[in-house]
Amino acid sequence: MATEGHSVPETKDVYPLLPLRGLLVFPGMVLHFDVGRPKSVRALEQAVSNDHLIVLASQEDGQVDDPSSDDLYRVGTLARVKQMLKLPNGTIRVLVEGLKRAVVREFISEEESFTVRVETYDEPEEVPTTPAIEAMRRSVTQQFEQYVRLSRKLDLDTYATVVDMSHPGQFADAVASHLPLKVREKQDILEAFDIEKRLERLLQILSDEREVLELERKIHQRVRKQMERTQKEYYLREQMKAIQRELGDKEGRQAEVDELREKLAAKPMPDDVRDRVEKEIARLERIPPASAEGTVVRNYIEWLLALPWLEVAKSTADVARAERILNEEHYGLDKVKERILEFIAVQALTDKQAGPIICLAGPPGVGKTSLARSIAKSLKRPFVRVSLGGVRDEAEIRGHRRTYIGSMPGRILQGMRQAGVINPVFLLDEIDKMASDFRGDPASAMLEVLDPEQNHAFSDHYIEIPYDLSNVLFITTANNIYQIPAPLRDRMEIIQLSGYTEIEKLHIAREHLLPKQRAAHALRGDRIRISDDVLLEIIRHYTREAGLRQLDRQLAAVCRKVARTVAAGEAKRVTVTSAVLQSYLGPHKYEFGEMEKEDQVGVVAGLAWTEMGGDLLLVEVSIVPGSGKLVLTGQLGDVMKESAQTALSYVRSRSRALRLPPDFHEKVDIHIHVPEGAIPKDGPSAGITMATALVSALTHVKVRHDVAMTGEITLRGRVLPIGGLKEKSLAAHRAGIRTILIPKGNVKDLDDVPDLVKSEVEFIPVSHMDEVLRLALVDNPLDHAGGSLADEPWWADMWSDSRFGGGEAHQ
């Protein structure tokens, strides 16, 4: 408290004290307020009963309802009670006038009411006008004038009255009393007994208040301008509607714009996309209704509003539920199911929506598409399927630019619009069937879709706004993964679906296919009866496939025949026997166990992999007189032709061990033929098959008819590993083969072969062609290198024949 340089009266006066909450009274200030607290009422009554004088002191914390002496400021104001009025609610409205500053020196009583001993401070009547005081008074006057002009809460009469005060202390108190200050700030001014310091503190407060008012004024102006612009737009729109109504165009462009704005207001989307849509709507609003450009802009806006931007499907990654669904809808495929359940388990443990790009590869009809649909069902996500077969145009993936007539987004965003959420299960079917031409390379465009490092900002030429595909679970299907470009294949995790064994097909036919066909042909109950033996006959003799489509069609044909019989009233129920089956489907189309019935010379059963699964491939070799030509027929590819050349070179290198003339290849023509010549064939895995057939034909030693083989051959006779062992073993099992020669390097792949096949087929690993000959031929010619394979090798007769130029049989 600054009292230096001023005389304080020695006389100490005792007065009642009234605590004030959120209020402060300056000397010279007249105001009224309500009094309701018991202590305050008693203090007020005590003052009125004496000399109407009372000390007014503010509380430090206005929230305290029953203050003590410690809760009050020590500097207050001695005031005169000028008027009291009791209100109906029991409170007292009092009018007081501040007289002078008062310093509380002692609290005499505070139980019933506050009674204090104070020292009062009288403002000096004349204050010497110093340059500092005059300068601060002028500054306060100037700041107060700006405050009054900005706030507009004080009238000019009040301002003139305050400014006209000659006493600088009273002037400062009057200015402070008219400012909306906190009690603490007013208390600082009240405690400033020194007039110069009082003016200095007031000048600082006024400067701060003026800056706040300036900011308020600027904010108000901005808000007002915005409101004026909004009101102006509303007024103009109403005018446009009125004009359209007068012209009879009630359903004109404005109705479209209003509808689009309503959709935009209800659509959740990122701010940048929302700004783009708002700009396009404003642009559409300015386009004349007859302009063709309006249709283009409207279609673009509707696409932006239709695409999901923030909508998320509530996915449930329940491993037990997913396993139950997969087992109910798919039989077998244990390793495939295991990998899918692993993926779902990871989804259950993490909040991340995205996952690996899964490629289900295998022959047609093995359940790739239905498996993807089951994944979506187990995750409770929307399922979208897009077929990529025959897609040649890059715009099919990335969309067309809006400059073209009839342009639209690509198939990816079309699928997202169909899904309606940003995290569907998206099936890209037949991804190996895409092609490229002068219109672009769609496979390269798919890189941006399937690459996790890029698909968070997929760029469609039509939308022109980066679209986030990182939450989508992409599943692709393919028959031949080698037809997929390597960079695209690198982005995917390949899961092979090889095909089904006979037992698996029988179970699927009984549990899934037959009930479906019964329901489709209204043959519920026991109207049709088919035993397992008849189902097995259909599988063996009327189908030959890795998948189930042909089997499903044959069951549908049987159900149609039965439906006709029942509908004609010829029978109420039909039991399909073997004889009935042949009358329905005709004679057997395929013979079960297509292996040769007996051992033959120059005929070897090989195994091939095709897009339709594994297949049995017979290789025939014929030796005819000629001039050393090697003839290859059966529509063989370059790799297969090279395998034939390699096999022939191996046989020539082993001619002495095989008791063949060194120049045998110059005297005969060798014809290698692979039946079913209309079907293209290629691959290195027929190498040992061709070599075995060559040795059999040249040595006239028969080949075991119950043995099949697969493996690549080198010039030195080594047997190298091949691919597709599972598919090939299934084909051999279907054909009734019971012994398969495989490269030693493929022993590890036997884990993928079904247990049923391994229990009925013997797999013999080989590492050299000599082992193959020993196991495949009835009598191994290598065992007779030092003697005679027969009394006279068949070459002797052929070489001594004059038609072959005479000469000895061999050297």
C-alpha positions in Angstrom: 0.0 0.0 0.0 1.6 3.2 -1.2 1.1 6.0 1.5 4.6 7.6 1.4 4.6 11.3 1.0 1.0 11.7 2.3 -0.3 12.5 5.8 -2.5 9.9 7.4 -4.8 11.2 10.2 -3.8 10.1 13.6 -7.4 9.8 14.6 -8.7 6.2 14.3 -12.4 5.7 13.7 -14.5 2.6 14.3 -17.1 1.7 11.6 -19.2 -1.3 10.6 -17.9 -3.1 7.5 -19.9 -4.4 4.6 -18.1 -7.1 2.4 -18.8 -6.8 -1.3 -18.7 -9.7 -3.8 -17.6 -8.9 -7.4 -18.0 -5.2 -6.7 -15.8 -2.2 -5.7 -16.8 1.3 -4.8 -14.4 4.2 -5.5 -14.6 7.6 -3.6 -17.0 9.9 -5.3 -18.9 7.0 -6.9 -22.7 6.7 -6.3 -24.4 3.3 -6.9 -27.0 0.9 -5.5 -26.8 -2.8 -4.9 -28.7 -5.5 -3.0 -27.8 -6.8 0.4 -29.0 -10.2 1.6 -26.4 -11.9 3.9 -27.2 -11.7 7.6 -23.9 -10.2 8.6 -24.1 -7.6 5.9 -27.7 -6.7 6.8 -26.7 -6.2 10.5 -23.7 -4.1 9.5 -26.0 -1.9 7.3 -28.5 -1.5 10.1 -25.8 -0.6 12.5 -24.5 2.1 10.1 -28.0 3.6 9.6 -28.7 3.7 13.4 -25.5 5.7 13.9 -24.2 8.2 11.4 -24.9 6.4 8.1 -21.2 5.8 7.6 -20.0 2.3 6.6 -16.7 0.8 5.3 -17.1 -1.1 1.9 -14.4 -3.7 1.3 -14.3 -6.2 -1.5 -13.8 -10.0 -1.0 -10.7 -11.5 -2.6 -12.8 -14.5 -3.7 -16.3 -13.7 -4.6 -17.4 -17.4 -4.3 -17.1 -17.3 -0.5 -20.5 -17.0 1.0 -19.5 -16.4 4.6 -16.2 -14.5 4.5 -13.8 -14.0 7.4 -11.3 -11.2 7.9 -8.7 -13.1 6.0 -11.0 -13.1 2.9 -11.2 -9.3 2.6 -8.9 -6.7 1.1 -7.4 -4.3 3.7 -8.1 -1.2 1.6 -11.7 -0.2 1.1 -13.9 2.9 0.8 -15.7 4.8 3.6 -19.2 5.4 2.2 -22.4 7.1 3.2 -25.7 5.2 3.1 -28.1 7.5 1.3 -31.1 5.3 0.9 -32.4 1.8 1.9 -35.4 -0.1 0.5 -36.6 -3.5 1.7 -37.6 -5.8 -1.1 -40.4 -8.5 -1.0 -37.9 -11.3 -1.1 -36.2 -10.1 2.1 -33.2 -8.4 0.6 -32.3 -4.7 1.0 -31.6 -2.5 -1.9 -29.2 0.2 -0.7 -27.9 3.4 -2.3 -24.4 4.5 -1.2 -21.9 7.2 -2.0 -18.1 6.7 -1.7 -16.4 9.3 0.4 -12.7 8.5 0.9 -10.2 5.7 1.0 -10.0 3.7 4.2 -7.3 1.4 5.5 -8.4 -1.4 7.9 -6.1 -1.5 10.8 -8.0 -3.8 13.2 -11.0 -6.1 13.2 -12.9 -5.4 16.4 -15.7 -7.9 15.8 -16.7 -10.3 13.1 -19.1 -12.8 14.7 -22.5 -11.0 14.4 -21.2 -8.4 11.9 -17.9 -6.9 10.9 -16.7 -3.9 13.0 -13.3 -2.4 12.1 -11.0 0.4 13.1 -9.7 2.2 10.0 -7.5 5.0 8.9 -9.1 7.2 6.3 -7.2 9.0 3.6 -8.4 12.4 2.3 -7.4 13.4 -1.2 -5.5 16.7 -1.1 -7.6 19.6 -2.3 -4.9 21.0 -4.5 -2.4 18.8 -6.3 0.7 20.4 -7.7 0.6 20.1 -11.5 3.8 18.5 -12.5 4.8 17.7 -16.1 4.6 13.9 -15.4 1.1 14.1 -13.9 -0.2 16.4 -16.7 1.3 14.2 -19.4 -0.3 11.1 -17.9 -3.6 12.8 -17.5 -3.7 13.8 -21.1 -2.7 10.2 -22.2 -5.5 8.8 -19.9 -7.9 11.3 -21.5 -6.9 10.3 -25.0 -7.1 6.6 -24.3 -10.4 7.0 -22.5 -11.8 8.9 -25.4 -10.8 6.0 -27.8 -12.3 3.5 -25.4 -15.6 5.3 -25.3 -15.7 5.5 -29.1 -14.9 1.8 -29.5 -17.1 0.4 -26.7 -20.1 2.7 -27.2 -21.2 1.8 -23.7 -20.9 5.3 -22.2 -22.9 8.3 -23.4 -21.2 11.6 -24.3 -22.6 13.4 -21.2 -20.9 10.9 -18.8 -17.7 11.2 -20.8 -17.8 15.0 -20.6 -18.5 15.0 -16.9 -15.5 12.7 -16.3 -13.1 14.6 -18.5 -14.1 18.0 -17.0 -12.9 16.9 -13.5 -10.0 19.1 -12.5 -8.6 17.0 -9.6 -6.4 14.3 -11.2 -7.1 11.8 -8.3 -10.8 12.2 -8.6 -10.5 12.0 -12.4 -8.6 8.7 -12.2 -11.1 7.2 -9.8 -14.0 8.3 -12.1 -12.4 6.8 -15.2 -11.7 3.5 -13.3 -15.3 3.3 -12.1 -16.6 3.4 -15.7 -14.3 0.6 -17.0 -15.4 -3.1 -17.0 -12.5 -4.2 -14.9 -12.0 -7.2 -12.6 -12.1 -6.5 -8.9 -8.4 -7.2 -8.6 -7.5 -4.5 -11.2 -9.9 -2.0 -9.6 -8.3 -2.8 -6.2 -4.9 -2.0 -7.5 -6.1 1.4 -8.5 -7.9 1.9 -5.1 -4.7 1.0 -3.2 -2.7 3.5 -5.3 -2.7 6.4 -2.9 -0.1 8.2 -5.0 -1.9 10.0 -7.8 1.0 9.7 -10.3 1.2 5.9 -9.8 -2.6 5.7 -9.9 -2.6 7.5 -13.3 0.2 5.3 -14.6 -1.6 2.1 -13.6 -4.9 3.4 -15.2 -3.1 4.3 -18.4 -1.7 0.7 -18.7 -5.2 -0.8 -18.1 -6.8 1.6 -20.7 -4.2 0.7 -23.3 -4.9 -3.1 -22.8 -8.7 -2.5 -23.0 -8.4 -0.5 -26.1 -6.4 -3.2 -27.9 -9.0 -5.8 -26.9 -11.8 -3.5 -28.3 -9.9 -3.1 -31.5 -9.7 -6.9 -31.9 -13.4 -7.2 -31.1 -14.2 -4.6 -33.7 -12.2 -6.4 -36.4 -13.8 -9.7 -35.5 -17.2 -8.2 -35.6 -16.6 -6.6 -39.0 -15.4 -9.9 -40.4 -18.5 -11.7 -39.1 -20.7 -9.0 -40.4 -19.2 -9.2 -43.8 -19.7 -12.9 -43.9 -23.3 -12.6 -42.8 -23.9 -9.9 -45.4 -22.4 -12.2 -48.1 -24.5 -15.1 -46.9 -27.6 -13.0 -46.8 -26.9 -11.6 -50.2 -26.4 -15.1 -51.7 -29.7 -16.2 -50.1 -31.5 -13.1 -51.4 -30.1 -13.7 -54.9 -31.1 -17.4 -54.8 -34.6 -16.5 -53.7 -34.8 -14.0 -56.6 -33.6 -16.7 -59.0 -36.3 -19.1 -57.7 -38.9 -16.4 -58.1 -37.8 -15.8 -61.7 -37.9 -19.5 -62.5 -41.4 -19.8 -61.0 -42.5 -16.9 -63.2 -41.0 -18.5 -66.3 -42.6 -21.9 -65.4 -39.2 -23.5 -64.8 -40.0 -24.9 -61.4 -37.7 -28.0 -61.9 -34.8 -26.1 -63.4 -31.2 -25.9 -62.6 -31.7 -24.4 -59.2 -33.7 -27.4 -58.1 -30.8 -29.7 -59.1 -28.3 -27.5 -57.3 -30.5 -27.5 -54.1 -30.7 -31.2 -54.2 -27.0 -31.6 -54.6 -26.3 -29.2 -51.8 -28.6 -31.3 -49.5 -26.7 -34.4 -50.4 -23.4 -32.7 -49.8 -24.5 -31.5 -46.3 -25.5 -35.1 -45.4 -22.4 -36.8 -46.9 -19.3 -37.4 -44.7 -16.1 -36.7 -46.7 -12.7 -35.0 -46.2 -12.5 -31.2 -46.2 -10.5 -31.0 -49.5 -13.1 -33.2 -51.3 -16.0 -31.2 -49.8 -14.4 -28.0 -51.1 -14.0 -29.5 -54.5 -17.7 -30.5 -54.6 -18.8 -27.1 -53.4 -16.8 -25.4 -56.2 -18.3 -27.8 -58.8 -21.8 -27.1 -57.5 -21.2 -23.3 -57.7 -19.9 -23.9 -61.3 -23.0 -25.9 -62.2 -25.2 -23.2 -60.8 -23.7 -20.7 -63.3 -24.0 -22.9 -66.4 -27.2 -22.3 -68.5 -29.7 -25.2 -68.4 -29.5 -25.7 -72.1 -25.7 -26.2 -72.1 -24.3 -29.7 -72.6 -21.5 -29.0 -70.2 -24.0 -29.0 -67.3 -24.6 -32.7 -67.7 -20.9 -33.4 -67.6 -20.5 -31.3 -64.4 -23.5 -32.9 -62.8 -22.3 -36.4 -63.5 -19.0 -35.6 -62.0 -20.6 -34.1 -58.8 -22.9 -37.2 -58.5 -19.8 -39.5 -58.7 -18.0 -37.6 -56.0 -21.1 -37.7 -53.8 -21.7 -41.4 -54.5 -18.2 -42.7 -53.7 -17.5 -43.7 -50.1 -14.9 -41.4 -48.5 -15.2 -42.0 -44.8 -17.8 -44.7 -44.5 -16.4 -47.8 -42.8 -18.0 -51.3 -42.5 -17.9 -52.6 -38.9 -15.7 -55.6 -39.6 -15.7 -58.5 -37.2 -12.5 -60.6 -37.2 -13.8 -63.7 -35.3 -11.5 -66.6 -36.0 -13.9 -69.3 -34.6 -16.8 -67.9 -36.7 -14.6 -67.7 -39.8 -13.4 -71.2 -39.4 -17.0 -72.4 -39.0 -18.1 -70.6 -42.2 -15.1 -71.9 -44.2 -15.7 -75.5 -43.1 -19.4 -75.3 -43.9 -19.0 -73.9 -47.4 -15.7 -75.6 -48.5 -14.5 -79.1 -48.1 -10.8 -79.8 -48.0 -8.4 -77.0 -48.9 -6.9 -77.3 -45.4 -3.7 -75.2 -46.1 -5.7 -72.5 -47.9 -8.1 -72.2 -45.0 -5.2 -72.2 -42.5 -3.6 -69.2 -44.3 -6.9 -67.3 -44.4 -7.6 -67.9 -40.7 -4.1 -66.6 -40.0 -4.9 -63.4 -41.8 -8.2 -63.1 -39.9 -6.4 -63.7 -36.6 -4.0 -60.8 -37.3 -7.0 -58.6 -38.1 -8.5 -59.5 -34.7 -5.3 -58.4 -32.9 -4.7 -55.1 -34.7 -6.8 -52.1 -35.7 -5.2 -52.0 -39.1 -7.9 -52.6 -41.8 -5.6 -53.3 -44.7 -3.8 -56.6 -45.3 -1.8 -58.6 -47.9 -2.9 -58.8 -51.5 -4.0 -62.5 -51.7 -3.9 -64.3 -55.1 -5.9 -67.5 -55.2 -4.3 -69.5 -58.1 -5.6 -72.8 -59.5 -7.6 -74.5 -62.2 -11.2 -73.4 -63.1 -13.9 -74.7 -60.8 -11.8 -75.3 -57.6 -13.7 -72.6 -55.7 -11.5 -69.5 -55.9 -14.4 -67.0 -56.3 -16.6 -68.7 -53.7 -13.7 -68.8 -51.3 -13.2 -65.0 -51.6 -17.0 -64.6 -51.0 -16.7 -66.7 -47.8 -13.8 -64.5 -46.6 -16.0 -61.5 -47.0 -18.8 -63.2 -45.1 -16.6 -64.2 -42.3 -15.2 -60.7 -41.9 -18.8 -59.2 -42.3 -17.6 -56.9 -45.0 -19.3 -56.0 -48.3 -18.1 -58.2 -51.2 -17.4 -56.7 -54.7 -16.3 -58.7 -57.7 -14.8 -57.2 -60.8 -13.9 -59.5 -63.8 -10.7 -58.5 -65.6 -10.9 -61.2 -68.3 -10.2 -59.5 -71.7 -9.5 -56.1 -70.3 -7.1 -54.4 -72.7 -7.7 -50.7 -72.1 -5.8 -48.9 -69.3 -8.9 -46.6 -68.9 -10.8 -49.6 -67.6 -8.7 -49.4 -64.5 -7.8 -45.7 -64.2 -11.0 -44.3 -65.8 -11.5 -41.9 -68.7 -10.6 -38.3 -68.6 -13.6 -36.0 -68.4 -12.8 -34.3 -71.7 -14.3 -37.3 -73.5 -18.0 -37.8 -74.1 -19.4 -40.6 -72.0 -16.3 -40.7 -69.8 -16.6 -42.4 -66.4 -14.4 -43.8 -63.6 -12.5 -47.1 -63.9 -13.7 -50.4 -62.7 -12.0 -50.0 -59.3 -13.9 -46.9 -58.3 -17.1 -48.3 -59.8 -16.6 -51.3 -57.4 -16.0 -48.9 -54.5 -19.2 -47.1 -55.3 -21.1 -50.4 -55.3 -19.5 -51.4 -52.0 -20.5 -48.1 -50.3 -17.6 -48.4 -47.7 -13.9 -47.9 -47.8 -13.0 -51.3 -46.5 -14.8 -54.0 -48.6 -13.4 -57.3 -49.8 -12.6 -56.6 -53.4 -12.2 -59.6 -55.8 -10.2 -59.0 -58.9 -11.2 -62.1 -60.9 -9.1 -63.6 -63.7 -6.2 -61.2 -63.3 -4.1 -63.3 -65.5 -6.4 -62.7 -68.5 -5.6 -59.0 -68.9 -3.9 -58.1 -72.1 -2.2 -54.9 -73.5 -2.4 -53.2 -76.8 -2.2 -49.7 -78.3 -4.7 -48.5 -75.7 -2.3 -49.1 -72.8 -1.2 -51.7 -70.4 -3.9 -52.3 -67.7 -1.6 -54.7 -65.8 0.8 -51.9 -65.2 -2.1 -49.7 -64.0 -3.0 -52.4 -61.5 0.3 -51.9 -59.8 -1.0 -48.7 -58.3 -4.1 -50.5 -57.1 -2.3 -53.5 -55.5 0.9 -51.8 -54.2 0.5 -51.0 -50.5 3.0 -48.2 -50.9 0.9 -46.5 -53.5 -2.7 -47.3 -53.2 -3.4 -44.9 -50.3 -3.5 -42.2 -53.0 -4.9 -44.0 -56.1 -5.3 -41.6 -59.0 -8.4 -42.1 -61.3 -8.3 -40.0 -64.5 -12.0 -39.1 -64.1 -12.2 -38.3 -60.4 -8.8 -36.4 -60.4 -8.7 -36.6 -56.6 -6.4 -39.1 -54.8 -8.5 -41.9 -53.5 -7.5 -44.1 -50.5 -7.6 -47.8 -51.3 -5.3 -48.9 -48.4 -8.2 -50.2 -46.3 -9.5 -52.5 -49.0 -8.8 -56.2 -48.7 -7.9 -57.1 -52.3 -8.2 -60.8 -53.4 -7.2 -61.8 -56.9 -7.7 -65.1 -58.8 -5.7 -66.6 -61.6 -5.5 -69.9 -63.5 -1.8 -69.4 -64.5 0.3 -67.1 -62.4 3.0 -67.2 -65.0 0.8 -65.1 -67.3 0.8 -62.3 -64.7 3.6 -59.8 -65.2 6.4 -60.3 -62.7 6.1 -56.8 -61.1 2.4 -57.3 -60.5 2.9 -60.9 -59.3 5.5 -59.6 -56.8 2.8 -57.5 -55.0 0.7 -60.6 -54.3 0.9 -63.5 -52.0 0.2 -66.6 -54.0 -2.1 -69.3 -52.5 -2.4 -72.4 -54.7 -5.6 -74.3 -55.1 -4.6 -77.4 -57.0 -7.8 -79.5 -57.3 -9.7 -82.2 -55.6 -9.3 -86.0 -55.2 -12.1 -88.4 -56.0 -13.0 -88.8 -52.4 -13.2 -85.0 -51.9 -15.3 -84.7 -55.1 -17.6 -87.4 -53.8 -18.0 -85.6 -50.4 -18.6 -82.2 -52.1 -21.1 -83.7 -54.5 -23.1 -85.4 -51.7 -23.0 -82.5 -49.2 -23.1 -79.4 -51.5 -23.7 -79.9 -55.2 -26.5 -82.4 -55.1 -28.6 -80.6 -52.5 -28.2 -77.4 -54.6 -29.4 -79.1 -57.7 -32.3 -80.8 -55.9 -33.5 -77.4 -54.7 -33.0 -75.8 -58.1 -35.1 -78.6 -59.8 -37.8 -78.9 -57.1 -36.8 -82.4 -56.2 -37.0 -82.1 -52.5 -37.5 -85.1 -50.2 -36.8 -88.5 -51.7 -37.9 -87.8 -55.3 -34.4 -88.6 -56.4 -32.0 -91.0 -54.9 -28.4 -91.3 -55.9 -26.0 -93.6 -54.1 -22.3 -92.9 -53.6 -21.4 -95.6 -56.1 -23.4 -93.7 -58.8 -21.9 -90.4 -57.8 -18.4 -92.0 -58.1 -19.3 -93.3 -61.5 -20.3 -89.8 -62.6 -17.0 -88.5 -61.3 -14.9 -91.2 -63.0 -16.6 -91.7 -66.3 -18.4 -88.4 -67.1 -15.9 -85.8 -65.9 -12.2 -85.2 -66.1 -11.3 -82.0 -64.4 -9.5 -80.6 -61.4 -12.5 -78.6 -60.3 -16.2 -79.2 -60.0 -18.0 -77.4 -62.7 -18.4 -80.3 -65.1 -19.5 -82.5 -62.2 -22.1 -79.8 -61.3 -23.4 -79.7 -64.9 -23.7 -83.5 -65.0 -25.7 -83.6 -61.7 -27.9 -80.8 -63.2 -28.5 -83.0 -66.3 -29.5 -86.0 -64.1 -31.9 -83.8 -62.1 -33.5 -82.4 -65.2 -34.2 -86.0 -66.5 -35.7 -87.0 -63.1 -37.8 -83.8 -63.0 -39.2 -84.6 -66.4 -40.1 -88.1 -65.3 -41.8 -86.9 -62.1 -43.6 -84.0 -63.9 -45.0 -86.5 -66.5 -46.4 -88.6 -63.7 -44.3 -91.6 -64.7 -42.9 -92.0 -61.2 -43.1 -90.2 -57.9 -39.5 -90.9 -57.1 -36.5 -92.1 -59.1 -33.5 -94.2 -57.9 -30.6 -93.5 -60.2 -28.7 -96.7 -60.8 -25.8 -97.3 -63.2 -28.1 -98.4 -66.0 -30.4 -95.4 -65.4 -27.4 -93.1 -65.4 -26.2 -94.3 -68.8 -29.7 -93.8 -70.2 -29.6 -90.2 -68.9 -26.0 -89.2 -69.7 -25.2 -91.7 -72.5 -22.2 -94.1 -72.6 -19.1 -93.4 -70.5 -17.2 -90.5 -71.9 -13.9 -91.3 -70.1 -12.4 -94.5 -69.0 -11.2 -94.6 -65.4 -7.6 -95.6 -65.3 -6.5 -94.4 -68.8 -3.1 -96.0 -68.5 -2.1 -98.5 -71.0 -3.4 -102.0 -70.5 -0.1 -103.7 -71.2 3.6 -103.0 -71.5 4.5 -101.5 -74.9 7.6 -100.4 -76.7 8.2 -96.6 -77.2 5.1 -95.5 -75.2 5.7 -93.8 -71.9 3.1 -92.1 -69.6 4.3 -88.6 -68.7 2.6 -86.0 -66.4 1.8 -82.4 -67.4 0.5 -79.3 -65.7 -2.2 -77.3 -67.5 -4.4 -74.4 -66.5 -7.2 -77.0 -66.1 -5.0 -78.9 -63.6 -2.8 -82.0 -64.0 -3.1 -84.3 -67.0 -1.7 -87.6 -68.2 0.5 -87.1 -71.2 1.5 -90.1 -73.4 4.7 -89.8 -75.4 5.1 -92.1 -78.4 8.4 -92.7 -80.3 8.6 -94.5 -83.6 11.8 -95.5 -85.4 11.6 -95.6 -89.2 14.3 -95.8 -91.9 15.5 -92.4 -92.9 18.4 -90.0 -93.0 18.7 -89.0 -89.3 15.8 -86.6 -89.0 14.1 -85.9 -85.7 10.4 -85.2 -86.3 8.3 -83.7 -83.5 4.5 -83.6 -83.7 1.7 -82.8 -81.3 1.9 -79.0 -81.3 4.9 -78.8 -79.0 6.3 -75.6 -77.7 9.9 -74.5 -78.0 10.9 -75.7 -74.6 9.4 -79.1 -75.2 11.3 -79.4 -78.5 14.5 -78.5 -76.8 13.8 -81.2 -74.2 13.4 -83.7 -77.1 16.8 -82.6 -78.5 18.4 -83.0 -75.1 16.9 -86.5 -74.6 18.3 -87.5 -78.0 21.7 -86.2 -77.2 21.7 -88.1 -73.9 20.8 -91.4 -75.7 23.6 -90.8 -78.2 26.0 -90.3 -75.4 25.0 -93.6 -73.9 24.9 -95.5 -77.2 27.8 -97.9 -76.3 26.1 -98.8 -73.0 22.8 -99.3 -74.8 24.5 -101.5 -77.5 23.5 -99.1 -80.2 25.6 -98.2 -83.3 27.4 -94.9 -82.8 25.9 -93.6 -86.1 22.4 -95.0 -85.5 20.9 -91.5 -85.7 22.2 -91.1 -89.3 20.4 -94.2 -90.6 16.9 -93.7 -89.1 14.3 -91.0 -88.6 13.0 -90.6 -85.1 9.4 -89.5 -84.8 8.3 -88.3 -81.4 4.5 -87.7 -81.1 2.4 -86.5 -78.2 -1.3 -87.3 -78.8 -4.1 -84.8 -78.7 -2.2 -82.7 -81.2 -4.8 -79.9 -81.2 -3.8 -78.9 -77.7 -0.6 -76.8 -77.3 1.9 -78.3 -75.0 5.1 -76.9 -73.6 7.4 -77.2 -70.6 10.7 -79.0 -69.6 9.1 -81.7 -67.4 8.7 -84.2 -70.2 12.5 -84.5 -70.7 12.9 -87.9 -68.9 9.6 -89.1 -70.5 11.0 -88.5 -74.0 14.4 -90.0 -73.1 12.7 -93.2 -71.7 10.5 -93.5 -74.8 13.6 -93.1 -77.1 15.6 -95.8 -75.3 12.6 -98.1 -75.3 12.0 -97.6 -79.1 15.7 -97.9 -80.0 16.4 -101.0 -77.8 13.0 -102.5 -78.4 12.5 -103.0 -74.6 9.0 -102.5 -73.3 8.0 -99.8 -70.8 6.0 -100.7 -67.7 2.4 -99.6 -68.3 1.7 -98.7 -64.6 4.5 -96.2 -64.3 4.3 -92.5 -65.0 7.1 -90.0 -64.7 8.0 -86.3 -64.7 11.3 -84.4 -64.6 13.6 -82.3 -66.6 16.7 -83.9 -68.2 20.2 -82.6 -68.8 22.7 -83.6 -71.4 24.5 -85.7 -68.8 21.3 -87.5 -67.8 20.7 -85.6 -64.5 17.0 -85.2 -63.5 16.1 -81.7 -62.4 13.1 -80.6 -60.3 9.8 -79.5 -61.9 6.7 -77.6 -60.7 3.1 -78.6 -60.2 3.8 -81.9 -58.5 0.5 -81.9 -56.7 -1.6 -81.4 -59.8 0.3 -84.0 -61.7 0.0 -86.6 -58.9 -3.8 -86.0 -58.8 -3.9 -86.6 -62.6 -1.9 -89.9 -62.2 -4.2 -91.0 -59.4 -7.3 -90.3 -61.5 -5.8 -92.4 -64.3 -5.1 -95.4 -62.0 -1.2 -95.0 -62.0 0.3 -96.5 -59.0 4.0 -95.6 -59.4 5.3 -92.2 -60.2 9.0 -91.3 -60.8 9.8 -87.8 -59.5 13.0 -85.8 -59.3 14.7 -86.0 -55.9 14.5 -82.2 -55.7 10.7 -82.5 -55.5 10.6 -84.7 -52.4 9.8 -81.6 -50.3 6.7 -81.0 -52.4 5.2 -84.3 -51.4 3.9 -82.5 -48.3 1.3 -80.8 -50.5 0.1 -84.0 -52.0 -3.2 -85.3 -50.4 -2.7 -88.2 -48.0 -5.2 -90.3 -50.0 -3.0 -90.0 -53.1 0.2 -90.8 -51.1 -1.5 -93.9 -49.6 -2.4 -95.3 -53.0 0.5 -94.1 -55.2 4.2 -94.9 -54.7 6.5 -91.9 -55.3 10.0 -92.9 -56.2 12.6 -90.1 -56.3 15.3 -90.3 -58.9 18.4 -88.2 -59.6 19.7 -89.7 -62.9 18.3 -91.0 -66.1 20.0 -94.4 -65.5 17.7 -94.9 -62.4 14.7 -94.0 -64.5 15.5 -96.6 -67.1 16.1 -99.2 -64.4 12.7 -98.5 -62.9 10.6 -97.8 -66.0 11.7 -100.5 -68.5 10.8 -104.1 -68.1 14.4 -105.1 -68.8 17.0 -102.5 -68.2 19.3 -102.4 -71.3 22.1 -100.9 -69.2 22.4 -104.1 -67.3 23.6 -105.9 -70.5 26.4 -103.5 -71.5 29.0 -106.3 -71.3 27.0 -109.0 -73.0 24.0 -109.5 -75.2 20.6 -108.2 -74.5 19.2 -110.8 -76.8 20.6 -113.4 -79.1 20.8 -110.9 -81.9 19.8 -107.2 -81.2 17.1 -106.0 -83.5 19.6 -103.6 -84.9 21.5 -106.4 -86.5 18.7 -107.3 -88.9 18.0 -103.7 -89.7 21.6 -102.7 -90.3 22.3 -105.8 -92.4 19.4 -105.0 -94.6 20.5 -103.6 -98.0 18.0 -100.9 -97.7 20.0 -99.4 -94.8 23.3 -99.6 -96.7 24.6 -102.9 -95.3 27.3 -103.0 -92.7 27.7 -104.5 -89.3 25.2 -104.2 -86.6 27.4 -102.4 -84.2 31.0 -101.9 -83.2 
